């Protein structure tokens, strides 16, 4: 065949392949072959890596020693510093404040005048009430005198009637006069009582015009100024807030319902406030309230802590973080808390038996294929191998947990996790 004929035949063959799409199919087969070769190489490398890992004596573990230690078990709660007795002082009367006698932080005593209302109107009303009492007293004297006169006339008429000198009608008339005089005395006495009661009401209002402190304490807040109009008809305004002796304070903390069963009245407490980062204040639980509080679905109970505050460093409203000491354990066997949370990963079965083959080696296992930590056992590294040991956990201080029973021995290396 000549060269021209060869080139012609090759051209025709290329034209036929192009029309039939044979070139594209050949390229696709080559791509699939390369992909299959890559998968085989990766699977072989994974098998070699697993084989080398299986030959190791043990994986790298992070461990901690089971050792005897002292534990202080605490419950943490937050709250605020409050005075033991806080009184909000208002005015029962409406009127204009004539004078304000105290300011913020002033020390006050029980009965001390804090502010006074303008009493011009009340003083005039009192004068009227006093005059009414005087008039009522005079009316009573007059009624009693009339009664005495009527009694004398009646007695004279009765004597004359017995002797037959006067008519019986005269006796009846004098008897009526006497009864009316007696009734007038009763009315005059009642009017006197009424006038005295009205005078007492005005005097009481006049006394209330003086806004006084009911306790010994410190003025924490003042919302009163001279000339201010007080309208107590709708809602009595709070003019002063007085806190009793600030050397005796309390901290009201919210204890979670999960911890409320662990605390009791008299438990020792230490707490801190943001104002003094390096200072710890001692306290003790005075009261645990039965009423619950629910905030965003979280149930808590209020524990009231008694606090001494001689230097007045604690101020009302400060935020406190309290640690309630529930138990103090001495020389008990403990493990790190992480040991109770650890559970080793479990290899899935033989790939050939599982029927997964190459896909089983490539695809990751599901999380549920491994065991889960129950908190009732720990894994101990013995002779380079992890061994599961049953334990009975007790109290915890947040970092270590007491072991009250089980097969764990002091000095055992408990596994905390995998990897260096």
C-alpha positions as semicolon CSV with decimal commas, in nm:
position;residue;x (nm);y (nm);z (nm)
1;X;0,000;0,000;0,000
2;X;0,139;0,337;-0,085
3;X;0,188;0,617;0,165
4;X;-0,097;0,812;0,017
5;X;-0,331;0,517;0,057
6;X;-0,218;0,472;0,424
7;X;-0,288;0,834;0,510
8;X;-0,624;0,810;0,342
9;X;-0,716;0,498;0,540
10;X;-0,607;0,661;0,871
11;X;-0,811;0,967;0,797
12;X;-1,117;0,759;0,726
13;X;-1,071;0,565;1,048
14;X;-1,045;0,887;1,249
15;X;-1,356;1,018;1,076
16;X;-1,549;0,701;1,164
17;X;-1,438;0,719;1,532
18;X;-1,539;1,079;1,557
19;X;-1,883;1,001;1,414
20;X;-1,936;0,706;1,646
21;X;-1,796;0,883;1,959
22;X;-1,541;0,608;2,018
23;X;-1,272;0,858;2,128
24;X;-1,484;0,989;2,411
25;X;-1,559;0,639;2,535
26;X;-1,190;0,551;2,534
27;X;-1,110;0,866;2,738
28;X;-1,380;0,783;2,991
29;X;-1,245;0,429;3,034
30;X;-0,899;0,564;3,096
31;X;-1,037;0,809;3,363
32;X;-1,224;0,533;3,544
33;X;-0,912;0,315;3,543
34;X;-0,709;0,594;3,704
35;X;-0,977;0,654;3,968
36;X;-0,995;0,282;4,049
37;X;-0,620;0,267;4,079
38;X;-0,622;0,564;4,319
39;X;-0,887;0,397;4,542
40;X;-0,685;0,075;4,552
41;X;-0,373;0,267;4,655
42;X;-0,561;0,452;4,933
43;X;-0,723;0,133;5,060
44;X;-0,386;-0,040;5,068
45;X;-0,231;0,247;5,261
46;X;-0,521;0,245;5,511
47;X;-0,486;-0,131;5,558
48;X;-0,111;-0,098;5,616
49;X;-0,173;0,186;5,868
50;X;-0,429;-0,022;6,055
51;X;-0,202;-0,320;6,054
52;X;0,085;-0,121;6,196
53;X;-0,148;0,032;6,462
54;X;-0,277;-0,314;6,559
55;X;0,075;-0,427;6,618
56;X;0,136;-0,157;6,880
57;X;0,109;-0,268;7,243
58;X;-0,112;0,025;7,346
59;X;-0,235;0,360;7,218
60;X;-0,119;0,686;7,366
61;X;-0,340;0,777;7,662
62;X;-0,367;1,072;7,893
63;X;-0,379;0,940;8,248
64;X;-0,413;1,061;8,604
65;X;-0,343;0,887;8,932
66;X;-0,609;0,767;9,172
67;X;-0,491;0,922;9,495
68;X;-0,607;1,014;9,842
69;X;-0,687;1,380;9,895
70;X;-0,906;1,622;10,088
71;X;-1,224;1,742;9,917
72;X;-1,432;2,049;9,992
73;X;-1,773;2,003;9,828
74;X;-1,944;2,332;9,748
75;X;-2,258;2,460;9,581
76;X;-2,218;2,785;9,388
77;X;-2,493;3,045;9,369
78;X;-2,521;3,413;9,282
79;X;-2,728;3,690;9,437
80;X;-2,719;4,041;9,579
81;X;-2,621;4,208;9,905
82;X;-2,920;4,356;10,086
83;X;-2,985;4,531;10,420
84;X;-3,153;4,317;10,685
85;X;-3,435;4,570;10,710
86;X;-3,522;4,821;10,440
87;X;-3,806;5,070;10,490
88;X;-3,963;5,283;10,217
89;X;-4,116;5,594;10,372
90;X;-4,411;5,770;10,210
91;X;-4,660;6,040;10,303
92;X;-5,017;5,953;10,397
93;X;-5,126;6,309;10,326
94;X;-5,132;6,518;10,014
95;X;-4,972;6,858;10,023
96;X;-4,663;7,064;9,960
97;X;-4,330;6,976;10,119
98;X;-4,226;7,271;10,334
99;X;-3,884;7,139;10,439
100;X;-3,655;6,838;10,387
101;X;-3,423;6,776;10,680
102;X;-3,197;6,488;10,561
103;X;-2,989;6,385;10,262
104;X;-2,824;6,073;10,119
105;X;-2,615;5,864;10,363
106;X;-2,736;6,058;10,668
107;X;-2,763;5,859;10,989
108;X;-3,113;5,887;11,136
109;X;-3,283;5,767;11,453
110;X;-3,634;5,639;11,513
111;X;-3,875;5,934;11,526
112;X;-3,637;6,180;11,364
113;X;-3,801;6,431;11,128
114;X;-3,709;6,367;10,765
115;X;-3,942;6,618;10,601
116;X;-4,254;6,823;10,682
117;X;-4,558;6,926;10,485
118;X;-4,711;7,272;10,478
119;X;-4,960;7,261;10,769
120;X;-5,138;7,596;10,730
121;X;-5,466;7,436;10,634
122;X;-5,436;7,164;10,897
123;X;-5,366;7,417;11,170
124;X;-5,680;7,611;11,075
125;X;-5,883;7,290;11,080
126;X;-5,741;7,209;11,421
127;X;-5,845;7,550;11,553
128;X;-6,201;7,489;11,429
129;X;-6,203;7,145;11,590
130;X;-6,084;7,288;11,922
131;X;-6,357;7,554;11,912
132;X;-6,617;7,287;11,841
133;X;-6,502;7,092;12,144
134;X;-6,530;7,403;12,361
135;X;-6,882;7,472;12,234
136;X;-6,985;7,112;12,291
137;X;-6,853;7,123;12,646
138;X;-7,057;7,441;12,713
139;X;-7,370;7,285;12,568
140;X;-7,324;6,987;12,796
141;X;-7,293;7,214;13,102
142;X;-7,608;7,399;12,996
143;X;-7,799;7,075;12,940
144;X;-7,699;6,944;13,280
145;X;-7,813;7,268;13,447
146;X;-8,147;7,246;13,269
147;X;-8,178;6,887;13,384
148;X;-8,120;6,986;13,747
149;X;-8,385;7,257;13,719
150;X;-8,632;7,016;13,560
151;X;-8,565;6,759;13,832
152;X;-8,639;7,018;14,105
153;X;-8,962;7,130;13,939
154;X;-9,072;6,774;13,897
155;X;-9,002;6,690;14,261
156;X;-9,205;7,001;14,375
157;X;-9,495;6,907;14,147
158;X;-9,493;6,553;14,280
159;X;-9,509;6,675;14,644
160;X;-9,798;6,912;14,568
161;X;-9,979;6,638;14,381
162;X;-9,955;6,409;14,684
163;X;-10,115;6,674;14,906
164;X;-10,382;6,746;14,644
165;X;-10,284;7,110;14,620
166;X;-10,187;7,100;14,248
167;X;-10,355;6,928;13,960
168;X;-10,224;6,594;13,833
169;X;-10,178;6,753;13,488
170;X;-9,906;6,979;13,631
171;X;-9,718;6,671;13,750
172;X;-9,734;6,515;13,404
173;X;-9,605;6,835;13,243
174;X;-9,310;6,861;13,478
175;X;-9,228;6,496;13,417
176;X;-9,211;6,560;13,041
177;X;-8,988;6,862;13,094
178;X;-8,757;6,653;13,308
179;X;-8,734;6,373;13,048
180;X;-8,654;6,622;12,769
181;X;-8,380;6,777;12,983
182;X;-8,229;6,434;13,044
183;X;-8,235;6,364;12,669
184;X;-8,068;6,700;12,601
185;X;-7,786;6,602;12,836
186;X;-7,734;6,279;12,642
187;X;-7,730;6,468;12,309
188;X;-7,487;6,728;12,447
189;X;-7,256;6,454;12,573
190;X;-7,263;6,281;12,232
191;X;-7,189;6,610;12,057
192;X;-6,894;6,661;12,286
193;X;-6,760;6,313;12,203
194;X;-6,804;6,385;11,831
195;X;-6,623;6,718;11,856
196;X;-6,337;6,556;12,045
197;X;-6,311;6,277;11,784
198;X;-6,298;6,533;11,501
199;X;-6,030;6,721;11,689
200;X;-5,836;6,394;11,723
201;X;-5,856;6,333;11,347
202;X;-5,716;6,675;11,269
203;X;-5,442;6,631;11,527
204;X;-5,354;6,292;11,372
205;X;-5,331;6,450;11,025
206;X;-5,119;6,727;11,170
207;X;-4,884;6,470;11,321
208;X;-4,864;6,287;10,986
209;X;-4,756;6,609;10,822
210;X;-4,425;6,537;10,992
211;X;-4,258;6,259;10,787
212;X;-4,041;6,076;11,040
213;X;-3,808;5,774;11,035
214;X;-3,958;5,461;11,194
215;X;-3,618;5,296;11,254
216;X;-3,254;5,372;11,325
217;X;-3,059;5,355;11,004
218;X;-2,906;5,525;10,701
219;X;-3,082;5,719;10,427
220;X;-3,015;5,525;10,105
221;X;-3,243;5,720;9,874
222;X;-3,420;6,057;9,884
223;X;-3,690;6,154;9,637
224;X;-3,813;6,467;9,817
225;X;-3,734;6,834;9,769
226;X;-3,878;7,150;9,931
227;X;-4,179;7,280;9,738
228;X;-4,256;6,941;9,588
229;X;-4,627;6,856;9,575
230;X;-4,712;6,518;9,720
231;X;-5,029;6,353;9,589
232;X;-5,106;6,048;9,800
233;X;-5,467;6,003;9,688
234;X;-5,380;5,776;9,395
235;X;-5,054;5,614;9,504
236;X;-4,838;5,707;9,798
237;X;-4,497;5,814;9,662
238;X;-4,177;5,682;9,818
239;X;-3,996;5,986;9,953
240;X;-3,715;5,819;10,150
241;X;-3,556;5,476;10,166
242;X;-3,393;5,399;10,500
243;X;-3,181;5,089;10,568
244;X;-3,141;4,962;10,919
245;X;-2,794;4,905;11,070
246;X;-2,562;4,837;10,774
247;X;-2,315;4,652;10,996
248;X;-2,562;4,361;10,978
249;X;-2,628;4,267;10,616
250;X;-2,765;3,969;10,427
251;X;-2,696;3,813;10,089
252;X;-2,992;3,669;9,899
253;X;-2,868;3,403;9,655
254;X;-3,062;3,189;9,406
255;X;-2,984;2,819;9,453
256;X;-3,064;2,585;9,164
257;X;-3,331;2,324;9,236
258;X;-3,078;2,048;9,165
259;X;-2,862;2,172;9,456
260;X;-3,127;2,278;9,707
261;X;-3,135;1,934;9,869
262;X;-2,765;1,949;9,948
263;X;-2,773;2,265;10,159
264;X;-2,927;2,341;10,498
265;X;-2,958;2,626;10,743
266;X;-2,635;2,693;10,932
267;X;-2,404;2,584;10,648
268;X;-2,086;2,789;10,620
269;X;-2,053;3,010;10,314
270;X;-1,782;3,220;10,154
271;X;-1,861;3,478;9,888
272;X;-1,696;3,744;9,677
273;X;-1,814;4,069;9,521
274;X;-1,686;4,241;9,210
275;X;-1,570;4,544;9,409
276;X;-1,304;4,341;9,596
277;X;-1,146;4,079;9,372
278;X;-0,892;3,965;9,631
279;X;-1,123;3,950;9,933
280;X;-1,340;3,662;10,054
281;X;-1,627;3,731;10,293
282;X;-1,753;3,468;10,540
283;X;-2,122;3,408;10,602
284;X;-2,370;3,138;10,695
285;X;-2,714;3,035;10,575
286;X;-2,981;3,200;10,791
287;X;-3,295;3,099;10,600
288;X;-3,390;2,889;10,298
289;X;-3,721;3,008;10,159
290;X;-3,978;2,749;10,056
291;X;-4,119;2,965;9,776
292;X;-3,966;2,897;9,436
293;X;-3,879;3,142;9,161
294;X;-3,889;3,062;8,790
295;X;-3,676;3,267;8,550
296;X;-3,677;3,162;8,182
297;X;-3,786;2,812;8,279
298;X;-3,515;2,767;8,545
299;X;-3,644;2,698;8,897
300;X;-3,445;2,825;9,194
301;X;-3,489;2,887;9,566
302;X;-3,366;3,185;9,766
303;X;-3,118;3,125;10,047
304;X;-3,057;3,418;10,283
305;X;-2,702;3,449;10,418
306;X;-2,621;3,643;10,735
307;X;-2,315;3,867;10,700
308;X;-2,119;4,089;10,940
309;X;-2,021;4,421;10,783
310;X;-1,842;4,617;11,054
311;X;-1,624;4,814;10,813
312;X;-1,922;4,896;10,586
313;X;-1,733;4,768;10,283
314;X;-2,041;4,584;10,156
315;X;-2,309;4,805;10,007
316;X;-2,671;4,728;9,919
317;X;-2,717;4,597;9,567
318;X;-2,368;4,449;9,519
319;X;-2,357;4,128;9,314
320;X;-2,222;3,835;9,515
321;X;-2,097;3,493;9,407
322;X;-2,132;3,251;9,697
323;X;-1,979;2,908;9,754
324;X;-2,186;2,712;10,006
325;X;-1,970;2,451;10,180
326;X;-2,175;2,131;10,176
327;X;-1,914;1,883;10,301
328;X;-1,546;1,867;10,391
329;X;-1,392;1,524;10,328
330;X;-1,048;1,429;10,459
331;X;-0,809;1,168;10,313
332;X;-1,049;1,001;10,069
333;X;-0,969;0,813;9,747
334;X;-1,032;1,041;9,448
335;X;-1,000;1,042;9,071
336;X;-1,018;1,329;8,820
337;X;-1,371;1,385;8,694
338;X;-1,258;1,323;8,337
339;X;-1,193;0,958;8,426
340;X;-1,564;0,902;8,488
341;X;-1,651;1,051;8,150
342;X;-1,402;0,847;7,946
343;X;-1,500;0,546;7,734
344;X;-1,262;0,399;7,471
345;X;-1,359;0,371;7,107
346;X;-1,445;0,015;7,000
347;X;-1,321;-0,121;6,668
348;X;-1,592;-0,260;6,443
349;X;-1,570;-0,628;6,357
350;X;-1,359;-0,800;6,086
351;X;-1,417;-0,623;5,757
352;X;-1,444;-0,955;5,570
353;X;-1,704;-1,084;5,815
354;X;-1,902;-0,765;5,807
355;X;-1,937;-0,784;5,433
356;X;-1,825;-0,424;5,396
357;X;-1,499;-0,500;5,218
358;X;-1,320;-0,200;5,079
359;X;-1,612;0,035;5,152
360;X;-1,609;-0,064;5,520
361;X;-1,241;0,036;5,548
362;X;-1,302;0,372;5,386
363;X;-1,631;0,475;5,548
364;X;-1,612;0,600;5,912
365;X;-1,791;0,413;6,192
366;X;-2,105;0,558;6,350
367;X;-2,065;0,704;6,702
368;X;-2,304;0,448;6,848
369;X;-2,067;0,169;6,754
370;X;-1,854;0,251;7,065
371;X;-1,937;0,222;7,435
372;X;-2,052;0,520;7,634
373;X;-1,930;0,636;7,974
374;X;-2,177;0,558;8,252
375;X;-2,000;0,732;8,540
376;X;-2,005;0,403;8,733
377;X;-1,672;0,274;8,603
378;X;-1,326;0,399;8,505
379;X;-1,064;0,264;8,268
380;X;-0,728;0,187;8,424
381;X;-0,403;0,137;8,237
382;X;-0,252;-0,192;8,358
383;X;0,041;-0,360;8,183
384;X;-0,001;-0,110;7,901
385;X;-0,361;-0,217;7,835
386;X;-0,687;-0,039;7,931
387;X;-0,894;-0,232;8,183
388;X;-1,246;-0,135;8,289
389;X;-1,290;-0,111;8,667
390;X;-1,626;-0,069;8,840
391;X;-1,641;0,209;9,098
392;X;-1,894;0,377;9,327
393;X;-1,859;0,757;9,287
394;X;-1,934;0,991;9,576
395;X;-1,908;1,365;9,629
396;X;-1,724;1,593;9,388
397;X;-1,562;1,933;9,420
398;X;-1,588;2,003;9,049
399;X;-1,246;1,869;8,951
400;X;-1,208;1,543;9,147
401;X;-1,462;1,287;9,263
402;X;-1,457;1,069;9,572
403;X;-1,459;0,692;9,511
404;X;-1,650;0,521;9,791
405;X;-1,640;0,165;9,660
406;X;-1,529;-0,064;9,379
407;X;-1,205;-0,229;9,272
408;X;-0,999;0,085;9,218
409;X;-0,672;0,100;9,413
410;X;-0,466;0,397;9,520
411;X;-0,198;0,471;9,264
412;X;-0,387;0,323;8,967
413;X;-0,345;0,523;8,648
414;X;-0,696;0,607;8,532
415;X;-0,743;0,703;8,169
416;X;-0,861;1,058;8,110
417;X;-0,852;1,056;7,730
418;X;-0,664;0,946;7,422
419;X;-0,373;1,115;7,256
420;X;-0,068;1,278;7,399
